[in-house]
């Protein structure tokens, strides 16, 4: 029997820590064909989602998938995210959190131009180098208005 990944447990723990401390938990997701999110909000093949209790309805952080309902531009959307596609979980107010590698085969790098009629076009899966299981989230251009992600070990 294969050992269960620690990733969903870490996501649940950091979600609970954020909530207990009055912070807003967010996840960063690498969007692929198995991810159901509003396409208009995808940037550079990824999306950041508020998973706080005030922003979600019916939130379930399972071992394989994160599911909930949320409103985007006034429209309720059903969100479905494979846990393997989550690249980070953090507190919006402080940036404290944890980064993860995308698990091979769980997420493909696609952009909004890869969507035709709201359905993602399949993209070839590229093998990734397997190194440390936790990596910091590094924005391409730092935004002085947004907090930095700090890795909690």
N, CA and C atoms as an extended XYZ file, in Angstrom:
459
Properties=species:S:1:pos:R:3:atomname:S:1:resname:S:1:resid:I:1 pbc="F F F"
N         0.841       -1.182        0.000 N   UNK     1
C         0.000        0.000        0.000 CA  UNK     1
C         0.884        1.242        0.000 C   UNK     1
N         0.559        2.191       -0.862 N   UNK     2
C         1.345        3.419       -0.978 CA  UNK     2
C         1.067        4.348        0.201 C   UNK     2
N         2.088        5.054        0.592 N   UNK     3
C         1.951        5.996        1.700 CA  UNK     3
C         1.164        7.228        1.246 C   UNK     3
N         0.298        7.724        2.100 N   UNK     4
C        -0.520        8.903        1.810 CA  UNK     4
C         0.354       10.152        1.799 C   UNK     4
N         0.093       11.054        0.863 N   UNK     5
C         0.830       12.309        0.769 CA  UNK     5
C         0.556       13.193        1.987 C   UNK     5
N         1.572       13.936        2.409 N   UNK     6
C         1.395       14.879        3.521 CA  UNK     6
C         0.772       16.194        3.060 C   UNK     6
N         0.752       16.427        1.762 N   UNK     7
C         0.288       17.714        1.219 CA  UNK     7
C        -1.122       18.096        1.662 C   UNK     7
N        -2.141       17.228        1.538 N   UNK     8
C        -3.479       17.657        1.964 CA  UNK     8
C        -3.552       17.949        3.460 C   UNK     8
N        -2.768       17.246        4.254 N   UNK     9
C        -2.750       17.477        5.698 CA  UNK     9
C        -2.138       18.844        6.008 C   UNK     9
N        -1.085       19.198        5.277 N   UNK    10
C        -0.457       20.506        5.474 CA  UNK    10
C        -1.411       21.630        5.042 C   UNK    10
N        -2.122       21.426        3.949 N   UNK    11
C        -3.093       22.432        3.492 CA  UNK    11
C        -4.179       22.625        4.544 C   UNK    11
N        -4.720       21.514        5.066 N   UNK    12
C        -5.755       21.622        6.100 CA  UNK    12
C        -5.214       22.289        7.361 C   UNK    12
N        -3.995       21.943        7.752 N   UNK    13
C        -3.401       22.525        8.958 CA  UNK    13
C        -3.180       24.031        8.794 C   UNK    13
N        -2.645       24.451        7.658 N   UNK    14
C        -2.423       25.884        7.452 CA  UNK    14
C        -3.736       26.638        7.286 C   UNK    14
N        -4.752       26.001        6.704 N   UNK    15
C        -6.087       26.611        6.625 CA  UNK    15
C        -6.616       26.853        8.032 C   UNK    15
N        -6.496       25.847        8.897 N   UNK    16
C        -6.966       25.979       10.279 CA  UNK    16
C        -6.158       27.035       11.038 C   UNK    16
N        -4.845       27.058       10.840 N   UNK    17
C        -3.986       28.047       11.509 CA  UNK    17
C        -4.386       29.466       11.097 C   UNK    17
N        -4.585       29.668        9.789 N   UNK    18
C        -5.010       30.987        9.304 CA  UNK    18
C        -6.334       31.394        9.948 C   UNK    18
N        -7.294       30.487        9.935 N   UNK    19
C        -8.621       30.764       10.485 CA  UNK    19
C        -8.542       31.085       11.974 C   UNK    19
N        -7.780       30.290       12.726 N   UNK    20
C        -7.647       30.501       14.171 CA  UNK    20
C        -7.012       31.847       14.510 C   UNK    20
N        -6.165       32.348       13.621 N   UNK    21
C        -5.468       33.605       13.873 CA  UNK    21
C        -6.119       34.807       13.196 C   UNK    21
N        -7.286       34.600       12.595 N   UNK    22
C        -8.015       35.703       11.970 CA  UNK    22
C        -7.467       36.100       10.614 C   UNK    22
N        -6.669       35.229        9.993 N   UNK    23
C        -6.118       35.508        8.667 CA  UNK    23
C        -6.995       34.872        7.591 C   UNK    23
N        -6.791       35.287        6.356 N   UNK    24
C        -7.552       34.770        5.227 CA  UNK    24
C        -6.694       33.774        4.460 C   UNK    24
N        -7.044       32.473        4.503 N   UNK    25
C        -6.243       31.476        3.792 CA  UNK    25
C        -6.480       31.523        2.282 C   UNK    25
N        -5.401       31.469        1.535 N   UNK    26
C        -5.453       31.437        0.075 CA  UNK    26
C        -4.637       30.252       -0.412 C   UNK    26
N        -5.033       29.701       -1.562 N   UNK    27
C        -4.220       28.692       -2.223 CA  UNK    27
C        -3.874       29.180       -3.620 C   UNK    27
N        -2.705       28.796       -4.088 N   UNK    28
C        -2.294       29.063       -5.461 CA  UNK    28
C        -2.354       27.726       -6.175 C   UNK    28
N        -3.008       27.705       -7.338 N   UNK    29
C        -3.263       26.467       -8.058 CA  UNK    29
C        -2.717       26.573       -9.473 C   UNK    29
N        -1.972       25.559       -9.895 N   UNK    30
C        -1.539       25.458      -11.282 CA  UNK    30
C        -2.683       24.809      -12.045 C   UNK    30
N        -3.266       25.525      -12.979 N   UNK    31
C        -4.474       25.087      -13.678 CA  UNK    31
C        -4.122       24.056      -14.747 C   UNK    31
N        -4.905       22.971      -14.786 N   UNK    32
C        -4.754       21.948      -15.812 CA  UNK    32
C        -6.135       21.493      -16.259 C   UNK    32
N        -6.172       20.457      -17.054 N   UNK    33
C        -7.450       19.964      -17.585 CA  UNK    33
C        -8.348       19.379      -16.502 C   UNK    33
N        -7.781       19.017      -15.341 N   UNK    34
C        -8.569       18.443      -14.254 CA  UNK    34
C        -9.048       19.491      -13.254 C   UNK    34
N        -8.718       20.746      -13.462 N   UNK    35
C        -9.045       21.825      -12.533 CA  UNK    35
C       -10.256       22.578      -13.047 C   UNK    35
N       -11.270       22.742      -12.195 N   UNK    36
C       -12.467       23.473      -12.584 CA  UNK    36
C       -12.506       24.790      -11.805 C   UNK    36
N       -12.123       25.871      -12.496 N   UNK    37
C       -12.088       27.221      -11.929 CA  UNK    37
C       -12.565       28.198      -13.000 C   UNK    37
N       -12.954       29.418      -12.599 N   UNK    38
C       -13.374       30.407      -13.606 CA  UNK    38
C       -12.185       30.798      -14.489 C   UNK    38
N       -12.297       30.574      -15.776 N   UNK    39
C       -11.201       30.798      -16.707 CA  UNK    39
C       -10.773       32.257      -16.795 C   UNK    39
N       -11.690       33.183      -16.552 N   UNK    40
C       -11.363       34.608      -16.658 CA  UNK    40
C       -10.366       35.049      -15.589 C   UNK    40
N       -10.209       34.259      -14.541 N   UNK    41
C        -9.336       34.651      -13.429 CA  UNK    41
C        -7.994       33.921      -13.447 C   UNK    41
N        -7.726       33.152      -14.488 N   UNK    42
C        -6.459       32.433      -14.617 CA  UNK    42
C        -5.409       33.400      -15.157 C   UNK    42
N        -4.265       33.458      -14.500 N   UNK    43
C        -3.152       34.304      -14.933 CA  UNK    43
C        -1.903       33.444      -15.001 C   UNK    43
N        -1.249       33.430      -16.158 N   UNK    44
C        -0.006       32.672      -16.352 CA  UNK    44
C        -0.167       31.207      -15.965 C   UNK    44
N        -1.312       30.624      -16.275 N   UNK    45
C        -1.543       29.214      -16.017 CA  UNK    45
C        -1.845       28.867      -14.574 C   UNK    45
N        -2.075       29.887      -13.740 N   UNK    46
C        -2.404       29.614      -12.341 CA  UNK    46
C        -3.473       30.577      -11.844 C   UNK    46
N        -4.056       30.214      -10.711 N   UNK    47
C        -5.100       31.027      -10.097 CA  UNK    47
C        -4.896       31.007       -8.589 C   UNK    47
N        -5.159       32.143       -7.954 N   UNK    48
C        -5.119       32.240       -6.500 CA  UNK    48
C        -6.551       32.289       -6.005 C   UNK    48
N        -6.876       31.402       -5.055 N   UNK    49
C        -8.237       31.287       -4.553 CA  UNK    49
C        -8.292       31.532       -3.056 C   UNK    49
N        -9.248       32.360       -2.640 N   UNK    50
C        -9.524       32.593       -1.227 CA  UNK    50
C       -10.325       31.398       -0.737 C   UNK    50
N        -9.786       30.655        0.243 N   UNK    51
C       -10.514       29.498        0.775 CA  UNK    51
C       -10.967       29.751        2.214 C   UNK    51
N       -11.130       31.029        2.553 N   UNK    52
C       -11.641       31.391        3.874 CA  UNK    52
C       -13.124       31.090        3.985 C   UNK    52
N       -13.607       30.995        5.219 N   UNK    53
C       -15.005       30.635        5.451 CA  UNK    53
C       -15.988       31.674        4.920 C   UNK    53
N       -15.586       32.947        4.869 N   UNK    54
C       -16.485       33.983        4.350 CA  UNK    54
C       -16.553       33.983        2.824 C   UNK    54
N       -15.565       33.376        2.165 N   UNK    55
C       -15.517       33.383        0.704 CA  UNK    55
C       -16.007       32.083        0.081 C   UNK    55
N       -16.179       31.035        0.889 N   UNK    56
C       -16.532       29.729        0.334 CA  UNK    56
C       -17.827       29.196        0.934 C   UNK    56
N       -18.445       28.295        0.203 N   UNK    57
C       -19.606       27.559        0.667 CA  UNK    57
C       -19.315       26.083        0.405 C   UNK    57
N       -19.608       25.245        1.391 N   UNK    58
C       -19.411       23.798        1.267 CA  UNK    58
C       -17.955       23.433        0.980 C   UNK    58
N       -17.013       24.081        1.656 N   UNK    59
C       -15.597       23.789        1.469 CA  UNK    59
C       -15.255       22.408        2.019 C   UNK    59
N       -14.633       21.598        1.171 N   UNK    60
C       -14.133       20.283        1.579 CA  UNK    60
C       -12.688       20.188        1.095 C   UNK    60
N       -11.760       20.061        2.050 N   UNK    61
C       -10.356       19.871        1.700 CA  UNK    61
C       -10.061       18.392        1.933 C   UNK    61
N       -10.210       17.609        0.880 N   UNK    62
C       -10.002       16.165        0.967 CA  UNK    62
C        -8.560       15.788        0.684 C   UNK    62
N        -8.271       14.504        0.705 N   UNK    63
C        -6.912       14.044        0.424 CA  UNK    63
C        -6.555       14.124       -1.057 C   UNK    63
N        -7.563       14.092       -1.924 N   UNK    64
C        -7.306       14.125       -3.357 CA  UNK    64
C        -7.780       15.398       -4.051 C   UNK    64
N        -8.798       16.046       -3.485 N   UNK    65
C        -9.396       17.192       -4.158 CA  UNK    65
C        -9.893       18.222       -3.142 C   UNK    65
N        -9.878       19.484       -3.561 N   UNK    66
C       -10.470       20.577       -2.784 CA  UNK    66
C       -11.680       21.049       -3.582 C   UNK    66
N       -12.855       21.029       -2.940 N   UNK    67
C       -14.093       21.414       -3.604 CA  UNK    67
C       -14.825       22.455       -2.780 C   UNK    67
N       -15.418       23.438       -3.450 N   UNK    68
C       -16.240       24.432       -2.776 CA  UNK    68
C       -16.985       25.256       -3.808 C   UNK    68
N       -17.876       26.099       -3.317 N   UNK    69
C       -18.561       27.080       -4.156 CA  UNK    69
C       -18.066       28.459       -3.741 C   UNK    69
N       -17.922       29.342       -4.722 N   UNK    70
C       -17.504       30.717       -4.451 CA  UNK    70
C       -18.120       31.623       -5.502 C   UNK    70
N       -18.197       32.900       -5.161 N   UNK    71
C       -18.762       33.877       -6.096 CA  UNK    71
C       -17.630       34.636       -6.772 C   UNK    71
N       -17.709       34.737       -8.092 N   UNK    72
C       -16.762       35.490       -8.904 CA  UNK    72
C       -17.576       36.459       -9.737 C   UNK    72
N       -17.338       37.747       -9.540 N   UNK    73
C       -18.082       38.793      -10.256 CA  UNK    73
C       -19.584       38.592      -10.097 C   UNK    73
N       -20.010       38.185       -8.888 N   UNK    74
C       -21.423       38.031       -8.583 CA  UNK    74
C       -22.053       36.726       -9.026 C   UNK    74
N       -21.270       35.838       -9.629 N   UNK    75
C       -21.792       34.567      -10.128 CA  UNK    75
C       -21.224       33.425       -9.281 C   UNK    75
N       -22.098       32.546       -8.781 N   UNK    76
C       -21.647       31.398       -7.998 CA  UNK    76
C       -21.029       30.356       -8.927 C   UNK    76
N       -19.819       29.922       -8.583 N   UNK    77
C       -19.080       28.934       -9.374 CA  UNK    77
C       -18.766       27.732       -8.491 C   UNK    77
N       -18.807       26.545       -9.065 N   UNK    78
C       -18.344       25.336       -8.390 CA  UNK    78
C       -16.862       25.187       -8.697 C   UNK    78
N       -16.049       25.074       -7.650 N   UNK    79
C       -14.597       24.990       -7.800 CA  UNK    79
C       -14.163       23.571       -7.461 C   UNK    79
N       -13.289       23.015       -8.305 N   UNK    80
C       -12.772       21.662       -8.134 CA  UNK    80
C       -11.281       21.715       -8.430 C   UNK    80
N       -10.464       21.456       -7.413 N   UNK    81
C        -9.016       21.561       -7.551 CA  UNK    81
C        -8.365       20.278       -7.046 C   UNK    81
N        -7.637       19.559       -7.898 N   UNK    82
C        -6.872       18.421       -7.395 CA  UNK    82
C        -5.802       18.913       -6.423 C   UNK    82
N        -5.630       18.239       -5.294 N   UNK    83
C        -4.644       18.646       -4.299 CA  UNK    83
C        -3.251       18.706       -4.927 C   UNK    83
N        -2.964       17.815       -5.863 N   UNK    84
C        -1.662       17.804       -6.518 CA  UNK    84
C        -1.354       19.071       -7.303 C   UNK    84
N        -2.385       19.849       -7.672 N   UNK    85
C        -2.188       21.079       -8.443 CA  UNK    85
C        -1.951       22.303       -7.561 C   UNK    85
N        -2.077       22.158       -6.240 N   UNK    86
C        -1.863       23.286       -5.321 CA  UNK    86
C        -0.363       23.532       -5.196 C   UNK    86
N         0.062       24.762       -5.486 N   UNK    87
C         1.488       25.099       -5.401 CA  UNK    87
C         1.830       25.874       -4.135 C   UNK    87
N         0.826       26.422       -3.441 N   UNK    88
C         1.088       27.151       -2.199 CA  UNK    88
C        -0.203       27.347       -1.421 C   UNK    88
N        -0.057       27.475       -0.116 N   UNK    89
C        -1.146       27.881        0.776 CA  UNK    89
C        -0.538       28.923        1.699 C   UNK    89
N        -1.246       30.052        1.882 N   UNK    90
C        -0.672       31.138        2.679 CA  UNK    90
C        -1.756       32.039        3.256 C   UNK    90
N        -1.365       32.842        4.246 N   UNK    91
C        -2.247       33.843        4.836 CA  UNK    91
C        -2.097       35.134        4.033 C   UNK    91
N        -3.203       35.649        3.527 N   UNK    92
C        -3.152       36.866        2.709 CA  UNK    92
C        -2.530       38.033        3.464 C   UNK    92
N        -2.855       38.174        4.739 N   UNK    93
C        -2.426       39.346        5.505 CA  UNK    93
C        -0.934       39.356        5.824 C   UNK    93
N        -0.334       38.189        6.008 N   UNK    94
C         1.075       38.126        6.418 CA  UNK    94
C         1.982       37.478        5.397 C   UNK    94
N         1.422       36.684        4.500 N   UNK    95
C         2.235       35.945        3.541 CA  UNK    95
C         2.814       34.660        4.117 C   UNK    95
N         2.563       34.392        5.406 N   UNK    96
C         3.074       33.160        6.017 CA  UNK    96
C         2.359       31.966        5.406 C   UNK    96
N         3.119       30.936        5.062 N   UNK    97
C         2.515       29.760        4.468 CA  UNK    97
C         3.549       28.785        3.996 C   UNK    97
N         3.183       27.994        2.995 N   UNK    98
C         4.058       26.941        2.507 CA  UNK    98
C         3.868       26.781        1.010 C   UNK    98
N         4.973       26.538        0.322 N   UNK    99
C         4.936       26.269       -1.110 CA  UNK    99
C         5.128       24.787       -1.358 C   UNK    99
N         4.597       24.297       -2.482 N   UNK   100
C         4.687       22.887       -2.839 CA  UNK   100
C         5.067       22.755       -4.302 C   UNK   100
N         5.677       21.629       -4.650 N   UNK   101
C         5.867       21.294       -6.055 CA  UNK   101
C         4.568       20.708       -6.569 C   UNK   101
N         4.295       20.925       -7.841 N   UNK   102
C         3.135       20.292       -8.461 CA  UNK   102
C         3.510       18.838       -8.679 C   UNK   102
N         2.634       17.935       -8.271 N   UNK   103
C         2.916       16.509       -8.413 CA  UNK   103
C         2.821       16.114       -9.874 C   UNK   103
N         3.799       15.358      -10.337 N   UNK   104
C         3.883       14.958      -11.748 CA  UNK   104
C         2.589       14.315      -12.212 C   UNK   104
N         2.112       14.770      -13.369 N   UNK   105
C         0.898       14.204      -13.933 CA  UNK   105
C        -0.376       14.820      -13.398 C   UNK   105
N        -0.292       15.653      -12.340 N   UNK   106
C        -1.500       16.233      -11.774 CA  UNK   106
C        -1.854       17.580      -12.379 C   UNK   106
N        -0.873       18.313      -12.858 N   UNK   107
C        -1.170       19.632      -13.422 CA  UNK   107
C        -0.279       19.886      -14.617 C   UNK   107
N        -0.847       20.514      -15.605 N   UNK   108
C        -0.121       20.872      -16.804 CA  UNK   108
C        -0.112       22.383      -16.895 C   UNK   108
N         0.942       22.928      -17.449 N   UNK   109
C         1.042       24.375      -17.577 CA  UNK   109
C         0.263       24.812      -18.805 C   UNK   109
N        -0.927       25.384      -18.592 N   UNK   110
C        -1.728       25.891      -19.694 CA  UNK   110
C        -2.163       27.305      -19.363 C   UNK   110
N        -2.489       28.051      -20.369 N   UNK   111
C        -2.914       29.429      -20.150 CA  UNK   111
C        -4.344       29.590      -20.635 C   UNK   111
N        -4.891       30.788      -20.446 N   UNK   112
C        -6.275       31.030      -20.855 CA  UNK   112
C        -6.436       30.879      -22.358 C   UNK   112
N        -5.356       31.018      -23.147 N   UNK   113
C        -5.460       30.844      -24.592 CA  UNK   113
C        -5.641       29.372      -24.961 C   UNK   113
N        -5.391       28.457      -24.028 N   UNK   114
C        -5.568       27.034      -24.277 CA  UNK   114
C        -7.016       26.591      -24.099 C   UNK   114
N        -7.907       27.506      -23.737 N   UNK   115
C        -9.295       27.155      -23.521 CA  UNK   115
C       -10.107       27.511      -24.757 C   UNK   115
N       -10.877       26.553      -25.241 N   UNK   116
C       -11.743       26.787      -26.390 CA  UNK   116
C       -13.171       26.516      -25.956 C   UNK   116
N       -13.980       27.535      -25.909 N   UNK   117
C       -15.371       27.361      -25.526 CA  UNK   117
C       -15.535       26.917      -24.085 C   UNK   117
N       -14.608       27.345      -23.201 N   UNK   118
C       -14.709       27.018      -21.794 CA  UNK   118
C       -14.173       25.637      -21.427 C   UNK   118
N       -13.692       24.871      -22.413 N   UNK   119
C       -13.150       23.546      -22.137 CA  UNK   119
C       -11.657       23.564      -22.457 C   UNK   119
N       -10.809       23.183      -21.491 N   UNK   120
C        -9.383       23.222      -21.764 CA  UNK   120
C        -8.981       22.199      -22.812 C   UNK   120
N        -8.055       22.625      -23.717 N   UNK   121
C        -7.500       21.702      -24.686 CA  UNK   121
C        -6.407       20.896      -24.001 C   UNK   121
N        -6.305       19.613      -24.266 N   UNK   122
C        -5.257       18.822      -23.627 CA  UNK   122
C        -3.882       19.323      -24.058 C   UNK   122
N        -2.972       19.326      -23.118 N   UNK   123
C        -1.593       19.715      -23.395 CA  UNK   123
C        -0.700       18.569      -22.961 C   UNK   123
N         0.415       18.393      -23.646 N   UNK   124
C         1.291       17.297      -23.240 CA  UNK   124
C         1.868       17.550      -21.856 C   UNK   124
N         1.985       16.473      -21.085 N   UNK   125
C         2.569       16.586      -19.752 CA  UNK   125
C         4.071       16.527      -19.890 C   UNK   125
N         4.736       17.506      -19.336 N   UNK   126
C         6.186       17.560      -19.384 CA  UNK   126
C         6.738       17.039      -18.070 C   UNK   126
N         7.743       16.180      -18.113 N   UNK   127
C         8.316       15.686      -16.855 CA  UNK   127
C         8.986       16.817      -16.102 C   UNK   127
N         8.874       16.769      -14.791 N   UNK   128
C         9.499       17.791      -13.960 CA  UNK   128
C        10.596       17.159      -13.136 C   UNK   128
N        11.617       17.939      -12.846 N   UNK   129
C        12.698       17.458      -11.994 CA  UNK   129
C        12.169       17.309      -10.582 C   UNK   129
N        12.487       16.226       -9.958 N   UNK   130
C        12.030       15.981       -8.595 CA  UNK   130
C        13.118       16.410       -7.634 C   UNK   130
N        12.853       17.480       -6.897 N   UNK   131
C        13.822       17.945       -5.911 CA  UNK   131
C        13.130       18.036       -4.576 C   UNK   131
N        13.338       19.103       -3.834 N   UNK   132
C        12.718       19.248       -2.513 CA  UNK   132
C        11.208       19.307       -2.660 C   UNK   132
N        10.505       18.797       -1.658 N   UNK   133
C         9.047       18.748       -1.741 CA  UNK   133
C         8.403       20.089       -1.436 C   UNK   133
N         9.146       21.023       -0.881 N   UNK   134
C         8.602       22.335       -0.577 CA  UNK   134
C         9.466       23.386       -1.252 C   UNK   134
N         8.819       24.287       -2.007 N   UNK   135
C         9.542       25.356       -2.663 CA  UNK   135
C         8.825       26.654       -2.399 C   UNK   135
N         9.559       27.754       -2.218 N   UNK   136
C         8.888       29.025       -1.965 CA  UNK   136
C         8.212       29.559       -3.216 C   UNK   136
N         7.138       30.288       -3.030 N   UNK   137
C         6.433       30.934       -4.119 CA  UNK   137
C         7.182       32.213       -4.456 C   UNK   137
N         7.627       32.338       -5.692 N   UNK   138
C         8.417       33.486       -6.114 CA  UNK   138
C         7.670       34.233       -7.218 C   UNK   138
N         7.042       35.385       -6.927 N   UNK   139
C         6.391       36.126       -8.000 CA  UNK   139
C         7.438       36.668       -8.958 C   UNK   139
N         7.053       36.802      -10.242 N   UNK   140
C         8.006       37.287      -11.233 CA  UNK   140
C         8.367       38.746      -10.992 C   UNK   140
N         7.404       39.541      -10.627 N   UNK   141
C         7.663       40.941      -10.291 CA  UNK   141
C         7.032       41.225       -8.943 C   UNK   141
N         7.829       41.558       -7.924 N   UNK   142
C         7.250       41.811       -6.603 CA  UNK   142
C         6.276       42.984       -6.635 C   UNK   142
N         5.145       42.795       -6.018 N   UNK   143
C         4.142       43.838       -5.905 CA  UNK   143
C         4.228       44.400       -4.488 C   UNK   143
N         4.595       45.677       -4.329 N   UNK   144
C         4.777       46.229       -2.987 CA  UNK   144
C         3.497       46.241       -2.156 C   UNK   144
N         2.324       46.104       -2.791 N   UNK   145
C         1.058       46.118       -2.061 CA  UNK   145
C         0.714       44.750       -1.488 C   UNK   145
N         1.356       43.672       -1.976 N   UNK   146
C         1.029       42.317       -1.537 CA  UNK   146
C         2.112       41.791       -0.611 C   UNK   146
N         1.726       41.056        0.433 N   UNK   147
C         2.731       40.483        1.326 CA  UNK   147
C         3.497       39.369        0.629 C   UNK   147
N         4.710       39.099        1.121 N   UNK   148
C         5.520       38.025        0.579 CA  UNK   148
C         5.132       36.714        1.244 C   UNK   148
N         5.320       35.610        0.537 N   UNK   149
C         5.080       34.290        1.089 CA  UNK   149
C         6.276       33.884        1.914 C   UNK   149
N         6.041       33.535        3.158 N   UNK   150
C         7.085       33.085        4.061 CA  UNK   150
C         6.869       31.614        4.337 C   UNK   150
N         7.899       30.816        4.143 N   UNK   151
C         7.797       29.383        4.362 CA  UNK   151
C         7.862       29.102        5.864 C   UNK   151
N         6.881       28.344        6.368 N   UNK   152
C         6.834       27.943        7.769 CA  UNK   152
C         7.331       26.515        7.845 C   UNK   152
N         8.382       26.289        8.611 N   UNK   153
C         8.933       24.931        8.714 CA  UNK   153
C         8.730       24.385       10.093 C   UNK   153
